[in-house]
Amino acid sequence: MIEFDIDVKEIQETIDRTSDAATEKIDWTKAWSKKYPILATYQNEVETQVYMTELSRLLADLEKKYGYNRLDAFLVLKDILASVWKQRKNLPDGF
């Protein structure tokens, strides 16, 4: 358990040291696709415009309803999506 705590602390320290300018230069899809190969291929399979349209609508709603700027609305929506994932990840497929 101690090893896990050290890894989390090191990750947090790396995040804290990383500038916004550096993160803008990273191709996050490419970086994460090494661990999750679906990220390298889904663009050829999924009608992404459908999802982009709906996500854009949700972002605009957060901005309007709560007065969030674009970045804050994105971060809130991303966090909500992560919460949905946590709730669903251990459910059987199809739920």
Steps between C-alpha positions, in 0.01 A plus 500: 500500500786738571631454145162612362499809723848596376392460136197723554713763675755495217225537241347793689841669527555456126159651426577794728834565325361477146414832338190560290728580206662156526166319522380681187786341304414144600287286270298344783314261270829361371651484849205316656451274196812309603308384806154503340532409128135586426601867515710452187219344298157620610506806271465264203204317656297752698284780363679749723303802378186368673682486834684826444170678435341365818809570711516853362137549599573377853802731526295799384232410755755497784636835385156660479333341802790530744701785351808283449766601252586250225783331687304464823198363312727245327662395827161460671362294210814285495468441873133407463592254225766347726236459773268325255787268404569414864134416552479284186841332475409201715154446353446212260519594130181652365419704810 
